Amino acid sequence: MKTEMNQHGTKLEITLEGELDTRSAPELDSKFQDVKASISEIDIYMDRLTYITSAGLRILLSMEQEMEEKNGSLTLHGVNDDIMEIFEITGFDSILEIV
């Protein structure tokens, strides 16, 4: 998976490309842990994400919880139909803000 992260003040923009799975989820989590203290808003662009596993879902949930504790926000952009189906089956569509 390819991950691009850009921080603008307290806003973090993440672009994901490829598969967010058991191999790539720890890398995303590590990058997030490095910057989480200084951010309160996350925008994740998923239009090039092709697959997500439970490991990827756990990372997204963890990020959402971190932002909720700070009264911040996490927003997912460009979720394709296949990923949306996974969110709907797991109930993540009611937990995460998806636009």
N, C-alpha and C positions, 0 to 999 in steps of 0.2 A: 504494500500500500504506500502511496505517496501522501504525505501530510505537509501542508503549508500553513504556517501560523504567522499572523501579523498582529502586533499589539499597537493600539492607538489610545494612549492614556489608560483608562480603566476598561476599555473595550478590547476583546480578543476576537479576531476573525480566524476561523479555521476552515481550510478547504481540504476535503478528503477525496482521494481518488483510488479506486481499486476495491480491495476487500478488507473490511475491518473484522478481523478474526483473532483467534488465539495467538497468532504470531505477531500481529501488528497492534493489537489493543494495548499491550504493555508499553510500547513505544509512545503511543498517543497519551497514555496516562502519565508517563514520565515527563513528557513535554508540558503537560497540563500542570503537574505538581510543581514544576519549576517556576511557573508564573501565576499560580492561583491566588497568592496573597495580594497581588497588585491589581486584580481585575474584579469587576462586578457585573460585566455583561459579556456574553459569549454569543456569537453568530457562527453557526456551523453550516457550511455550504456542501451539500451532499449530492449535487446533480451528477457527479462523476463517480459516486460510490456505487459499486455493482453488487455488493453482498455484505451482510452483517450477521455475525453469530452472537450467541449469548455473551461471549466475552466482550464484544463491542457494545452490546446493550448495557452491560454492567458499567462500562466506562461512561456512557452517556448518562445513566442514572446517577452515578457518582458526581459527575459534573453538575447535573441539575440540583442535586442535594446541596452541593457547595454553594451554588448561586442562591438557592432558596435561603440558606442560613445567613447570607449577606443582604437579603432583600434585593438581590440582583436578578438577572434573567439569563436564560439560555433559549435560543431560538434556532430551529432547524429550517434550512432553506433548500428548495429544489429536491425534495424527497421523491424518488421515482416510485412507480406503482408496486414493484416487487418489494422494495424496502418498506413502503407504507403498509403492505399486506402483513409483513412481519410485525410492524408496530401495532396494527389492529388486532392481530391474533394474541399478542402478548399483553395488550392493554396499554402499551407505551404511548399510543396516540392520545390517551386521556391524561397522561402524566406530563408529556413534553409539549412545548409550543411548536407547532409545525405550520409554516406559512408557505 
